[in-house]
Amino acid sequence: MESYWQRAQELLPGGVNSPVRSFRGVGGEPFFVERGEGAYLEDVHGTRYIDFVMSYGPLILGHAHPRVVQAVTRQASKGLSYGTPTELEIKMAEILCEAVPGVEMVRMVNSGTEATMAAIRLARGITGRARIVKFSGSYHGHGDSLLVKAGSGAATMGIPDSQGVPESLAALTLSVPYNDTESLRAVFGERGEEIAAVITEPVAGNMGTILPAPGFLETIRDLTRQYGSLWIVDEVMTGFRVAWGGASRLFGLDPDLVCLAKVIGAGMPVGALGGKRHYMQQIAPLGPVYQAGTLSGNPVAMAAGVAQLEAIHQPGFYSELEEKTRELANQLVERGRAHGVSVSANTIGGMFTLFFADAPPRNFDEVNRCDHARYRKFFHGMLEGGVFFPPSPFESAFPSSAHTQATIESTLKVAERVFQGL
């Protein structure tokens, strides 16, 4: 009888519907999940894993939280989609506008990629400019303008990071090293009048968790204002994951446009583009920048997201999650170093990354110098012990409120054995 993996590879490119699930970053074959509950996943063979992937961030309450499941079930019984507005869309928008700085109007979409694509189109439409600035190692979805390799130096003209992306389009994207304010100033000094927007992860999460250096985010805001560019803050990962209202509220930012997804959908396919009212009013049907989606604001997805956001908007929720995350990361580093392993961590809110290096990296180049071979050994050792970490050294880990002290202690016991073997 063919295995699930064999069947999948015959029917799905690489056996998966999203590349990171293929385990190419760590080697081996992915396991197939039957169900999730709380902090645990259970595969099709009945093996249970403590899960620190949490669907790559959305499940801040853990798997199958009763409040979310109840909301989804209740809405599904009324219908899955209507093609007309619902009150749930208004409720979601009210929460986002109240919580996230700079968000005065919202357009719901179906993914983080859709949100960033719409944000870039809107920025280009508003400014009449074509160029976009992004930061090396930051992933903003698979839109053509953003699949660009990063170069060295102040900036490089974009080179397509995927076949099928025209070089002429990729050339409109300028890549700058993350946390490098000097290079960013140089780019604006040379091409500032051509730049429609800077798109930024306020905390990078797709090269591992990389924290912004002091003054980095403030410099972006100052330069975009000076040159008449828009600042797009990509909070697809950090939104409601690092704090209520996201990194924008945590750091006191004033973005022009904000992209959200993951936590606001509680595991359903949801994204959102929000921003200042005079910018958002340029989107159709009010304005000339077209964006649409048949299933945008889907009532089942809205029900899931609203239920989760209402559940986490409680006193002490984020302080407890952050304390738990920091404790786990610090204990992993301490135990690794006790066994002579060069390991460090970056942590913020409910996300962290373990780096096999003496000190946490500050940019993509430093991430690339970490010991990724050792991470692969760590990953498989933890998985064999029943703990699922991200299957790539370039991803963040995501504890949830469902991870108890007992699950953390169980994780550390497995890590102790794994570090001994590294």
N, C-alpha and C positions, 0 to 999 in steps of 0.2 A: 504493500500500500504506500502511495506517495505521501511524503510529509507535507505539512502545511507550507513549509518554506519552498519545497519543490513545486507545489501547485501554484504558489504565489508568483514564483519566477517565470512560470510559463505564461502568465496572464497579465502581470503588472511589470512595468519597466523597473528592473532591479529588484523585483519582488515587493515593492513598496509604493505608497502614494505620496511620500515625502522623503527626500534622500537621507536625512539623518537617521531614519528608522532602520536603514539597511545595515547598520553597525560597521559601515566602511571605515569610520574613524577609529575603530578599536579592533576590528577583525572579528571573525566568528559569525554566527547566525543569530538573528533576532528571535526572541520568544514571542509567541502569539497569546494574546490576553483573552481570557474568558470573562472576567469581571473585575471590578475594583470596589473597594469598601474602605472608607476612612483613609488610613495611611498605607494601605496594602493593595497590591495587585495580585491576581491569581491567574496563572496561565492555563492553557487548555489541558494540561496534564495534572492540574491540581496543585502545582508548586506555588507557594506564596512568597512575595517579595515586599520588603519595605521600600516604598517608592519615593524617590527624591526628584523624579522628573515631573510628576504631576501634570502630564499633558503639556509640558514645557511652560508651565506657569499659571494657567487659568484656574486650577483647582486649589484655591487658597483655603478652602474649607475641607479639602480632602475629597475622595471619591464618593459619589452618590450620597451627598449630604441630604438628610431627610427634607429639609426646608426647600432645597432646590428641586429635588425629585418630585415633591408634592406640587410645587408650582408648575413644573413642566407637565405632569400628568393631568392636572386640572385644566390647563390650557389646551393640551392635545385633545382632550375629550370634547372641546368646543370647536376644533378645527385646526389644521396645521398651517394654513396660509389663506389669505383672503384677496390680496390685490387691492385692498383699500386700507386707510389708516385705522389704527387702534389706539386706545388710551395708553396701552403699555409703552408705545413709542414716546408719548409725552412724558410719562413717568421716568423713563430712562433719561431723556433729555434734561428733565428737571434735576435729576441727581447729578448728572455730569456738569451741568452749568453751575450748580451750587458748589460743587467740590473742586473743580479743576480751574486754576487761575488762567485767565485769558479766554475761557470758553463761554461765549454768550449765545451761540447757536450751534446746533449739531446736525450733521447729516450721517445717518446710520448706513453702514455698508456691511459686507459679509466676511471681511478678513482684514488683518493688518496690512497686507499688501494692497488691497483696494484703497485703504485709507491713505497710505503714503502716495500711491499713484494719483489719487484725486487731489491731494495736497500740493503735489508738484504741478499738476495741470492748473490748479487754481492760482498758485504763485506766479506761474508764467503768464496766465491770463491777466492778472492784476497789474503786474509790472511791465508787461510787454517785452520781457527779457527771456533769454533761453537757457543761460548757464545755471547749473546747480552745483553747490559745494557739499560734499559728504566727507566723512572721516574714515581713514583706512581701518579695515576690519569691522566696521559697523555694517550690519545687514538690515536693510529696510524693506525686505520683501523682494519678489522676483520681477518687479517692473523693469522694463528695458533701460530706463535712465539710471537705474541704481545697481545693475549688475556690471560693475566696473572694478577692475583690479586697482589696488592702491600702488602708488609708486613711491620712490624715495625722494628726498629733498622737499622743497616748499610745497610743490604740487606737481602732478603729472596730468597731462591730457588723458582722458579716459580711454582705456583699452578694453574692449568687450571681454567680460569674464564668462561669457556663454556664447556658443554658436547661436546664430539667429538674431543677435543684436547688431544692428548696423553700426559700423564704426563712426559714421557721421553723427549718430545719435549719442553714442557713448562718449564721443569727444566733447559733448556739451557738459559733461560731469567732471568736475575737478576734485581730486582726492588729496586730502591733507592729513598728516599724522594726528591721531587723537591726542588731545592734551597739549598740542604744540601751538601756542598762541602766536609765536613769532612767524611761523609759516603761514598761519591764517592771515595775519596782517599783511604779509608779503603778497598773498594771492589777491586780497582786496585792493592793495596798492596798485597792482598790475591790471586787474580785470573787474574791479568793483562795480563799474557802470554797466557791466554785462550780466551781473549775477542776480538771478531772480530770487533765490532763496538759499539758505543754509539749512540742511536737515541734520539733526543731531539726536543721538541717544543721550539723554542727560546722565545716565549711567549706562555704559556699554554693557551689553549682555550677550552678544553673539560672537565675541572673541573671548568668552569668559566674562565674569563680572569685573569691569574696570571702572574705578571711581574717577570722577572729574577732578582734575588738579585745581587748587585754589586759583580763582580768577579766570578759569577757562570758559565757563558758561557766561560769565559777565562780559568777557571780551567778545564773544559771539553776538550778544545782545547789542553791545556798543557799536560794533562794526556794521551790523545789518541796519541799524538806525542811521548811522552816518552815511551809508551808501544807498539807502532806499530799498534795501532787500528785505524779504520776509524771513522770519525765523520759524522754521517748522520743528517742533519738539516731538520726537518719536517716542511716545510713551506706551507703545504696544506691549512692551515687556514690563516696564516699571510702573505703569498706571495702576494704582490701587494695590500694587504688589509691595512697594517700598514704604508707602504711607497712604492714608486717606487723601485722595486728590492727587496722588502720584508724586514723582520727583519735582514737578513744577511747584507744588505746594511745599514740599519738604525743603527745597532750596530757595523758595521765594522768587521763582522765575516769572517773567512776563512775556510769554510766547505770543506770536501772531496766530499760529495754527498749531493744533495738537492732534496727534494720531493716537488712537486707543484701540485695544482689542483684548484678547486673553481674559483677564480677570473679569472684565465687564460682561463677558458672555458665559462665565461659569462652565466652560467646556463646550459650548455651542459655537457654531461658526458666526462670529460677530466681530465687527469693527466699527469705528466711528471716527469721523473727522469733525473737529470742533475748532472754534476760533472766535476772533473778534467779530462783532455783528456786521460791520461795514465790509469786511472781507467775505464773510459767509453769504452775504446777500448777493454776491456775484455768481453764485451757483444757480443753475437752472432749477425751477422755472422763474426765479426772480431775476437772474442775471445771465450773461452770455457764456459762462463756462459750463459746459454740459457734463453731467454725471448722472447715472441712473443705475438701478438694480431691481430686478423683479422681486427678489426675496429680501431686499434690504428692510430692516425693521421687522423681520419675521416674528410673529406673536409668540411662538414657542421659545425662540431664542431670547426675546425681550423678557419673557416671564422668568426664564432661568437667570438672566443677568440681574434683573431687578431684585429677585429673591436673594441672590448672593450678596449684592451690594447692601441691601437692607440688613442682612445678617452680620456683616463685618463692621457696619457703622456703629460700633459699641465701644464704650470707654475701656481702655486697656487692651483692645484687640491687637493693635500693632506693636505696642511695647512688649507684650508677651511673645508675639511671633518673632520680633527682632531679637529678643533675649535668647530665645530658643535657637534661632539660626546662628547667632554669634557663639553661643556655647558649643554647639556641634562643630562649627568650623574651627574654633580655637582648640577644642579637644582633639580633633583630627590632626591638626598641625603639631600639637604637643606630643601626641603619641607617635607620629611619624618621625619627628626629630629625635625622640628618645631612642629610636631604632636606627639612627644615623641617616635618615632619609631627608634630603633637601626638599622641603615642602613649605608652602605658605598659602595664605587665603585672603581674598577680598570678600567682604560681607556688607550688606546694607539691607535693611528691612527684612523681607522674607526671601532673599536670594543670596547665593554665594557661589564661589568657585574655588576649588582646590587646585593650586598650581604647583607643579613639581619644579620649584626654583627656590633659591634662598630668600628672595623678597618678592612681594606681589608685583606683577608687571603693571606698567602705566600706559602702554600702547601696544599696537598689533605686532610691531617688530620684537618687542620684549616677550610677548606671548609666544611668538614663534621660536624663541630661544629656550623655552621651557622644555623639560624632558617628557616629550609626549609618549615615548616608548614605555616609560615607567607608569604614566597614567593608564595606558592600555592594560598593563599588568594589574594595576590597582583596580581598574574597572572590572576585569574578569574575576579577580579574587573576591571582590565584594559581591558580584553577581552569584558566584558559586556559593557564597555564604548567605544568600537570600536578601541582598540589598541592591537595589537598582539605582545606579547613578547615571548621569547623562552619558550616552555612548559616543562621546566626543570630548576632547580636551578643550574645545572652543565653545562649550555650552555652559550655562549656569544651572545650578541645582536649586530646587524650590521646596523648602519645607512648608508645611501647612499647619493649620490649627489642629488637625487630626493627629499630628505627630506628637505623641506624649513623651514624658520623660523615660518611660519604659522602652519606647521604640528608639529613642536616642541612645540609651544605654546598650540596647541590643546591637545597634549600628556600630557603636564604638568597640564592642567586643569582637565583632567581625573584623573591623579595621585593625585592631591590635594584631590579630593573626596574620592579616594580609601584609601589614608593614614589616612584620618579622621576616617575611619571605621576599621583600623587595631589596 
